[in-house]
Amino acid sequence: MASSLLKPSLFCLVALPLCASASVPEPWQSEVELGFQALSGNSDSMTINSRLGVNYTEGPYRHTSEAKFLLVEKDGEEDKRKSEFESQANYKFDPKRYVWGNVSFLDDKYGPYYKDLTVATGLGYQAIWQEDLSLLLEIGPGYRYQSPNLDELDDDDLILPYDVEEAILRGQAELSWQMTKTALFEGRITAISGPSNTSFEARASVSTSLIDDLAIKLSTTQKYISEVPPGLENLDSIFTVNMLYKF
């Protein structure tokens, strides 16, 4: 009788840590996006738009990184090639507040900027932190370096033709809302202000799961720049449709 009771007890002691670890979310989360367009006939063109995102969360630490790549070919020749990279590390020192550090870098071979680098750090606040809804607010000082590509500047580029090295103030609001079991809305507004210019960038996306970890993602980016060359609008916008895979 005692041995029959002992066996289930031993099984529970062995299985409990395994069950507990299975319920804990994995610290690493990654996702890949890919968009492709090809035209042929009177004009031949190909566009590849891709993104890789990585998120690591453990205890008070959180680290997010993303890399984007855009390639456009027209009539067999490379027309655009742009790479973007952003990485941010957070450390929570109480349930609502945290410190953060952010690095953002743009390399555009044929665009208005050869290099565009921003480094900033500051304080963040979790205004909302729920299972299906979160809102993060951040602000802090930083540094901006921009080097325009004078050989590739066009009349419609929102870039003033001079190098920039200056202190900046960076603020950001980031919203994530799991609207339904299969639909996720993400939005972000980033403001960067310095002596040479002030910019506001608003991103919004909706991703809907198709099967398992595969989803379709619609994204739009609106960027406002306070000082632009004469005759140009201050606002630019981009719209993309990508396939998204999470793992």
N, C-alpha and C positions, 0 to 999 in steps of 0.2 A: 504493500500500500504506500509506504513512504517512498519507495523507488519510483512508483508511477507518478507521484506528485512532483518528485525531484526533476524528472526529465523535462516536463513542460516548463518548470522554473528555469532550468539551465538554458533551454531554448530561447526563452524570453530575454535572458541576460545577454545572450549572444546576438540575438536579432535586433534588440532595441537600438544599439548604436548604428546598425546598418540602416534601419528605418529612419532614424533621426537624421543621419547624414543625407539620405535620399530626399528628405523634405527641405533641406537647405538649398537655396538657389546657388547655381554655379557662379563663382566670382567673375569668370570671363564670359562675355557676350560679344559676338561679332556679327556683322552683316555686310553683304556685298550687293551693290546696285549696278545694273548695266542697262544702258539705252543705246539703240543702234538704228541708224537711218541710212538708206542707200537710194539714190536717184540715178536713173539712166535714161537715155534718149537724146533730147536736144542738149542736155547738160548732164554731166556725170559728177556726182558728189557722194561722199561718205562721211558720216558723223558718228563718233563713238563717245559716249558720255558714261563714265564709270566712277564709282565711289566705294571705298572700304572704310568701315567704321569699327572701332574696338572700344569696349567699355569694361573696366575692371573695378569692382567694388568689394571691399573687405573691411569690416569694422568701421573706423572713422575715415578711412581712405577711399577716394574715388578718383579714377583716372579715365579720361576719354580722349580718344584720338580719331581723326578722320583724314583720309587722303582722297583727293578728287583729281581726275584726269580727263581732259577734253582734247579730242583729235578731230580735225576736219580736213578732208582732202577734196579738192575741186579739179576736175579734168586731169587726174593723175598726179597732181602736185599738192604738197602739204600747204594748207592755208592757215590753220590754227593749231597750236599745241600749247596747252595751258595746264600747269600742275598747281594744286593748292594743298596745303597741309596745315592742320590745326591740332594742338594738343593742350589739354588742361588737366591740372591736378588739384584736388580739393582735400582739405583736412578739417573735419568737424571737431570743434573744441567744446561745443555744448549741443543739446538736441536740436537747436534751430540755426545756429550760426557756424560759419566755417571760413577758413582762409583759402584763397585760390591763387594759382599762377597760370598764365595763358601765353602761348606762343602761336602766332599765326604767320604763315609765309606763303607768298604767291610768286610763281616763276612763269612768265608768259613770254614765249619766244617771239611771237608775231604781234602781240598786243601792245597796249600803251605803256606797260610797266615791264622792265626786265626783272626787277626785284621789288617786293613790297613786304616789309617785315614789321610786325608789331609784337612787342613784349609788354605784358602788364601783370600786376598782382593787386590783390585787395581783399575786401571782406564780402561774404555772401550771406544771404538770409533765406531760409526755407519758409516762404510765406504760406505755402500749402504743401503738405506731404502726406498723401493718401495712396491707397493701393491703386486707384484708377485715375488719380489727378494729382499733379505736382506743379508748383510755381516757384522758381528760383530767381532771386534778385541779387545783382552783383554790381559793385562799383570799386574803382581803384585807379591809381596812377600807372603810367607806363611810358614806353618809348616807341617812336615810329621812325622807320627809315624807308624812303621810297626813291627809286631811281627810274626815271622815265626812259622809255625806248624811243629816242628821238628819231631814229631811222624809220620807225613803223607808225609814228603818230599820224592819225588821219584827222580830217576836219570834224568828224563826228565823235571823237574820243573825249570823254569827260575828264581829261587830265591836263593840268597846267605844266608846261615844259621846264620844270626845274627840280633839282634834287631836294629832298626833305629829310632833315634830321632834327627831331624835336621831342619834347616832353608832351604827353597826352593825358587825357582823362578818359577812361573806358567804363561804360556802363552797359548792363545787359539784363534782359528779362527773358526767361525760358519757361515755356509751358508745355506740358505733356498731358494728354487726356485720352484714356482708353474709352472711347465712346461706346463701343460694343465689344463683344468677345473677339471679333475679327477686324474691327476698324480702329485705327489709332490716328489721332491728330497731334501734330507737333508744331510749335511755333516759337520763334526766337526773334527778338529785336535787339540789335547791337548798335550802340552809339559811341563814336570815337571823335573826340574834339581836341584840336591842337591849334597853335597860332596860324598855321597855313590853311587849315580847312576843317570842316566838321562833316561827318558822314553818318547816315542812319541806314542800317541794313535790316530789312524785315524778311524773314523766311517763314513759310508755312507749307506744311505737307500733310497729306492724308494717305495712309497705306491700308490696303484691304487684303486680308489673307485669301489666297485662292485654294491651295492645298498644303497641309502641314506647315512647313516653314517658308513656303514660297508665297510672295505677295506682289501686288502691283502698287506703285507709289507715284502719286501726282504731287509735284512740288512747284512752288513759285518763289522767286526772290525779287524783292523790290529794293533798289539802292538809291538813296538821295545824297547828293553831294552839294554842299553850300556854295562853293566857289568853282565855277566851270568856265571854259573859254567862251568868249562872246558868241551869241547866237545859238547856243545849245541849251537843251532842256536839262534841268537838274536831276531828273529822275530817269533811271533805267530799270528794265524788268526782264526777267528770264522765266520761262516755263518749261518743265521737263516731265516726261513720263518714262519711268524706269521699272524694270523687274527687280524685285528685292528678295534676297535669300538670307535668312537668319540662321546662325548656328552657334 
